[in-house]
Amino acid sequence: MRQSAVVAALLGAGSAFAAATCSLTKKCPKESPCCSQYGECGVGAYCLGGCDPRMSFSLDSCTPEPVCKSKTMTFDSKLSTIADISDYLGDPSTAEWMAQGEPAYYNGNVLLTMPKNSVGTVLATTEYMWYGNVKAKFKTSRGRGVVTAFILLSDVKDEIDYEFVGVDLETAQTNWYFQGIPDYNNSGNITLSDTFNNYHTYEINWTPDMIQWLVDGKVGRTVYRKDHWNATSNQWSFPQTPARVQISIWPGGLASNAQGTIDWAGGEIDWNAPDIQKSGYFYATFESVTVECYKASKGPGSGSGTSYTYDNIAGTNDTVVVGNKRTNLASLEGTGTDMDAGKPDDSSSSDKGSSGSDNSGSSGGSSSGGSSGGSSGGSAPADTSGCSTTSFNQDCSSNSDSGDSKSGNKNAGSKAGVSALAMGLAGAALCLV
């Protein structure tokens, strides 16, 4: 499905915030300069992972993207490598994943959960891979309308997908997009055994010339760049820009979604399904994710610096700049052009009357007060009593979150400030009519 259609469907269900929207033809205003992955303008988290420089006030409104580091990511009982979006400020050394929703720990795995009447959970890596290999070992969710996704998604919406619908546990759907532009010839399926009860290792091998999808080490599909030259735009219509790894569970069968989306997802979700009754949520079980960065010394795929930025609105691989720019904000009031906005002043707590103190050591943590999604241990059902059922704000806390009060009406990235429209777009543009 067109990504815009998914956005429209979910926005139609309501949103707790009337954020300014953004697109290629409608850039964000100066006061809320960053266009988030979900087409909303703001500051703070809106300027971090997923911020689209083409749709933002200026190319440098978004923070620089942290460069890829090869690693295998596993999960401990404290989910210590996961930071909630309301706590993460852009330093990848503090967390491997940024979370929206309710991740939980179980028996060496992270469970991506979707409690009753919620919009699920998405984890996104804090570093970007510019070509390379990524593999994830996991078991999918199940049930009518329940979707599991394992994707690569760049800030300019280049995308490579695995998606699984819960009524078809023997098919891995694969797809890819150039800058989010739908092409209904890009999809393809891979057949395998029960994806809910069996672990499989799903792999994406991505080079400047080729994408391969592999399951349990066996190539299931290959696509070549040479077959996708766009003579009209005089460019390669092929994924080519630094991307984050995203894993998610989301409600394709939400009643308020477009009928085409609901049909593709296997029908409307049964919020009283056995998994909800027994565990309190639908869930996908992820054991590990391994990233192997591409090894180019220069040009496309180079990782010689610490950051990626763009120097042209075209958003192609020849406009990506490898540099050594800072990637972290001082607070959730910051932007790419004012990284230190809202920087805490140590003097205010120690000596209200003093001035000019040195703040170079301030950590600039979030003031949201919301607990990190990574703090939930064990596999007990999530408490959803405080979850909103009338909007797509993923705030299941019992008290209102006022963490963005300092920035007035600017969307800043606290749990109450960032739209959980993210969950519905975790699979991004779906390939269906």
SEGU-371079 format. One record per residue (C-alpha): residue in three letters; z, y, x. Coordinates in steps of 0.5 Angstrom, whole numbers, padded with zeros to 4 digits, always signed. Example, Ala and Ser with C-alpha at 12.3 -4.5 7.8 and 13.67 -1.06 7.14 Angstrom:
// SEGU-371079
Ala+0016-0009+0025Ser+0014-0002+0027
END
This chain:
// SEGU-371079
Met+0000+0000+0000Arg-0001+0007+0002Gln+0005+0010+0005Ser+0005+0016+0001Ala+0005+0011-0005Val+0011+0008-0003Val+0014+0015-0002Ala+0012+0018-0008Ala+0015+0011-0012Leu+0022+0012-0008Leu+0022+0020-0009Gly+0021+0018-0017Ala+0028+0015-0017Gly+0031+0021-0015Ser+0034+0024-0009Ala+0041+0027-0007Phe+0038+0033-0003Ala+0032+0037-0005Ala+0030+0037+0003Ala+0023+0041+0004Thr+0018+0036+0005Cys+0013+0036+0011Ser+0006+0033+0012Leu+0000+0034+0016Thr-0002+0040+0012Lys+0005+0043+0011Lys+0009+0043+0017Cys+0017+0044+0017Pro+0020+0051+0017Lys+0023+0054+0023Glu+0030+0054+0020Ser+0029+0046+0019Pro+0024+0045+0024Cys+0024+0037+0025Cys+0020+0033+0020Ser+0023+0026+0020Gln+0020+0019+0019Tyr+0021+0020+0011Gly+0017+0026+0011Glu+0023+0031+0010Cys+0025+0037+0014Gly+0032+0038+0017Val+0036+0039+0024Gly+0040+0034+0028Ala+0038+0026+0026Tyr+0032+0029+0023Cys+0030+0031+0030Leu+0031+0024+0034Gly+0028+0018+0033Gly+0022+0018+0028Cys+0021+0025+0028Asp+0013+0027+0027Pro+0011+0033+0032Arg+0005+0033+0028Met+0008+0035+0022Ser+0014+0039+0025Phe+0015+0047+0026Ser+0012+0046+0033Leu+0011+0040+0038Asp+0017+0041+0041Ser+0022+0041+0035Cys+0023+0034+0036Thr+0027+0031+0042Pro+0024+0028+0047Glu+0023+0020+0046Pro+0027+0016+0051Val+0023+0011+0055Cys+0023+0004+0055Lys+0027-0001+0059Ser+0026-0008+0059Lys+0032-0012+0056Thr+0035-0018+0051Met+0039-0015+0046Thr+0044-0019+0042Phe+0050-0018+0038Asp+0058-0018+0039Ser+0063-0019+0034Lys+0064-0011+0034Leu+0057-0009+0034Ser+0058-0005+0039Thr+0051-0004+0041Ile+0049-0001+0034Ala+0051+0007+0032Asp+0050+0009+0025Ile+0045+0015+0024Ser+0051+0020+0023Asp+0054+0018+0030Tyr+0048+0018+0034Leu+0046+0024+0038Gly+0040+0021+0042Asp+0043+0018+0049Pro+0040+0011+0049Ser+0046+0009+0054Thr+0051+0010+0048Ala+0047+0005+0044Glu+0041+0000+0043Trp+0040+0001+0036Met+0041+0006+0031Ala+0043+0004+0024Gln+0042+0006+0017Gly+0045+0002+0011Glu+0050-0004+0012Pro+0050-0009+0018Ala+0055-0014+0019Tyr+0057-0019+0024Tyr+0056-0027+0023Asn+0057-0032+0028Gly+0053-0029+0034Asn+0048-0025+0029Val+0047-0019+0026Leu+0046-0019+0018Leu+0042-0014+0015Thr+0045-0013+0008Met+0043-0011+0002Pro+0049-0010-0003Lys+0047-0010-0010Asn+0044-0004-0013Ser+0043-0001-0005Val+0037+0000-0001Gly+0038-0005+0004Thr+0039-0004+0012Val+0035-0002+0018Leu+0036-0002+0025Ala+0031+0002+0030Thr+0032+0002+0037Thr+0034+0008+0041Glu+0028+0007+0046Tyr+0021+0007+0045Met+0016+0002+0048Trp+0009+0004+0050Tyr+0005-0002+0050Gly+0009-0009+0052Asn+0012-0015+0049Val+0017-0015+0044Lys+0020-0022+0041Ala+0025-0023+0035Lys+0029-0029+0033Phe+0031-0029+0026Lys+0032-0032+0019Thr+0029-0028+0013Ser+0032-0026+0007Arg+0030-0029+0000Gly+0029-0028-0007Arg+0025-0024-0012Gly+0023-0017-0009Val+0027-0018-0003Val+0023-0016+0004Thr+0025-0017+0011Ala+0021-0013+0016Phe+0020-0013+0024Ile+0015-0008+0026Leu+0013-0003+0032Leu+0013+0004+0029Ser+0011+0011+0033Asp+0013+0018+0031Val+0006+0019+0029Lys+0006+0013+0025Asp+0002+0008+0029Glu+0005+0001+0027Ile+0005-0006+0028Asp+0008-0011+0023Tyr+0011-0017+0021Glu+0013-0017+0014Phe+0016-0023+0009Val+0017-0023+0002Gly+0023-0027-0001Val+0019-0031-0006Asp+0014-0034+0000Leu+0018-0037+0005Glu+0012-0040+0009Thr+0008-0034+0010Ala+0009-0029+0015Gln+0005-0023+0013Thr+0002-0018+0019Asn-0001-0012+0019Trp-0003-0006+0023Tyr-0004+0002+0022Phe-0007+0008+0026Gln-0003+0014+0025Gly-0001+0011+0018Ile-0008+0011+0015Pro-0009+0005+0011Asp-0014+0000+0012Tyr-0014-0006+0007Asn-0018-0010+0012Asn-0012-0010+0017Ser-0008-0015+0014Gly-0007-0022+0016Asn-0003-0028+0015Ile+0001-0034+0019Thr+0003-0040+0016Leu+0010-0043+0018Ser+0016-0047+0016Asp+0022-0044+0011Thr+0023-0038+0014Phe+0030-0037+0011Asn+0033-0043+0013Asn+0030-0044+0020Tyr+0030-0039+0026His+0023-0037+0028Thr+0021-0033+0034Tyr+0016-0028+0032Glu+0013-0024+0038Ile+0008-0018+0038Asn+0004-0017+0045Trp+0001-0010+0045Thr-0003-0008+0050Pro-0008-0002+0051Asp-0014-0007+0049Met-0011-0012+0044Ile-0005-0014+0039Gln-0003-0021+0039Trp+0002-0024+0034Leu+0005-0030+0036Val+0010-0035+0032Asp+0015-0040+0036Gly+0010-0038+0042Lys+0004-0040+0039Val-0002-0035+0038Gly-0003-0034+0030Arg-0007-0028+0030Thr-0011-0023+0035Val-0014-0016+0034Tyr-0018-0012+0039Arg-0019-0005+0040Lys-0026-0005+0042Asp-0027-0007+0035His-0024-0001+0032Trp-0028+0005+0035Asn-0028+0011+0029Ala-0035+0014+0030Thr-0033+0020+0025Ser-0027+0022+0029Asn-0030+0020+0036Gln-0023+0016+0037Trp-0020+0009+0037Ser-0017+0008+0031Phe-0012+0003+0034Pro-0004+0003+0035Gln-0003+0007+0042Thr+0003+0011+0042Pro+0010+0010+0044Ala+0014+0006+0038Arg+0021+0004+0036Val+0022-0003+0034Gln+0025-0003+0027Ile+0028-0009+0024Ser+0030-0009+0016Ile+0031-0011+0009Trp+0029-0007+0004Pro+0028-0007-0004Gly+0020-0008-0005Gly+0022-0010-0012Leu+0026-0004-0014Ala+0025-0003-0021Ser+0023+0004-0020Asn+0018+0003-0015Ala+0010+0003-0017Gln+0008-0004-0020Gly+0003-0006-0015Thr+0009-0006-0010Ile+0014-0010-0014Asp+0008-0015-0016Trp+0007-0015-0008Ala+0014-0016-0007Gly+0014-0022-0012Gly+0017-0019-0018Glu+0023-0014-0020Ile+0030-0016-0016Asp+0035-0020-0019Trp+0041-0016-0017Asn+0045-0022-0020Ala+0042-0027-0015Pro+0046-0033-0012Asp+0046-0029-0005Ile+0049-0023-0009Gln+0054-0028-0013Lys+0056-0032-0007Ser+0056-0027-0001Gly+0056-0020-0004Tyr+0049-0018-0001Phe+0042-0021+0000Tyr+0041-0021+0008Ala+0037-0023+0014Thr+0040-0026+0020Phe+0038-0023+0027Glu+0040-0027+0033Ser+0036-0023+0039Val+0031-0018+0040Thr+0027-0018+0047Val+0023-0012+0050Glu+0019-0013+0056Cys+0016-0006+0058Tyr+0009-0005+0060Lys+0008-0004+0067Ala+0003+0001+0068Ser+0004+0006+0074Lys+0000+0012+0071Gly-0003+0013+0064Pro-0003+0010+0058Gly+0003+0005+0058Ser+0007+0009+0064Gly+0014+0009+0064Ser+0016+0012+0071Gly+0020+0018+0067Thr+0025+0018+0062Ser+0022+0021+0057Tyr+0016+0022+0052Thr+0013+0028+0049Tyr+0007+0030+0046Asp+0002+0036+0048Asn-0003+0036+0043Ile-0003+0035+0035Ala-0008+0029+0036Gly-0002+0025+0037Thr-0007+0020+0041Asn-0005+0016+0048Asp-0008+0021+0052Thr-0003+0027+0049Val+0003+0023+0051Val+0007+0026+0057Val+0011+0022+0061Gly+0017+0026+0064Asn+0024+0027+0065Lys+0027+0031+0059Arg+0033+0031+0056Thr+0033+0026+0050Asn+0040+0028+0047Leu+0043+0033+0043Ala+0050+0036+0043Ser+0051+0036+0036Leu+0048+0034+0029Glu+0046+0042+0029Gly+0041+0041+0035Thr+0034+0041+0035Gly+0028+0040+0040Thr+0028+0047+0042Asp+0036+0048+0042Met+0039+0042+0044Asp+0046+0045+0045Ala+0046+0048+0038Gly+0053+0047+0035Lys+0056+0044+0042Pro+0064+0043+0041Asp+0068+0049+0044Asp+0074+0046+0047Ser+0077+0052+0048Ser+0078+0052+0040Ser+0083+0047+0040Ser+0087+0048+0046Asp+0087+0056+0046Lys+0084+0059+0040Gly+0085+0066+0043Ser+0081+0064+0050Ser+0074+0065+0051Gly+0068+0063+0056Ser+0071+0056+0057Asp+0067+0050+0061Asn+0064+0046+0056Ser+0059+0042+0060Gly+0063+0035+0059Ser+0063+0036+0051Ser+0061+0030+0048Gly+0058+0033+0042Gly+0060+0027+0037Ser+0058+0027+0030Ser+0063+0031+0025Ser+0061+0027+0019Gly+0068+0022+0019Gly+0064+0017+0016Ser+0065+0010+0020Ser+0059+0007+0024Gly+0055+0001+0020Gly+0057-0003+0027Ser+0064-0003+0025Ser+0064-0008+0020Gly+0066-0015+0023Gly+0065-0022+0020Ser+0061-0024+0014Ala+0065-0022+0008Pro+0062-0018+0002Ala+0060-0011+0003Asp+0065-0006-0002Thr+0059-0003-0006Ser+0064+0000-0011Gly+0062+0007-0008Cys+0055+0006-0008Ser+0050+0011-0011Thr+0046+0007-0016Thr+0042+0014-0018Ser+0039+0016-0012Phe+0037+0013-0005Asn+0043+0016-0001Gln+0046+0010+0003Asp+0053+0013+0002Cys+0058+0007+0000Ser+0064+0011+0002Ser+0069+0012-0003Asn+0070+0019-0001Ser+0064+0025-0001Asp+0062+0026+0006Ser+0062+0033+0009Gly+0060+0032+0016Asp+0054+0037+0015Ser+0058+0043+0013Lys+0057+0047+0019Ser+0050+0047+0018Gly+0050+0050+0011Asn+0044+0047+0007Lys+0040+0044+0013Asn+0039+0037+0013Ala+0043+0035+0019Gly+0044+0027+0019Ser+0050+0025+0017Lys+0051+0019+0012Ala+0050+0024+0006Gly+0045+0029+0009Val+0040+0023+0011Ser+0036+0020+0006Ala+0036+0013+0005Leu+0029+0013+0003Ala+0029+0010+0010Met+0030+0003+0007Gly+0024+0003+0003Leu+0020+0005+0008Ala+0022+0000+0013Gly+0016-0004+0012Ala+0012+0002+0012Ala+0005+0002+0009Leu+0004-0004+0005Cys-0003-0007+0005Leu-0004-0008-0003Val-0008-0005-0008
END
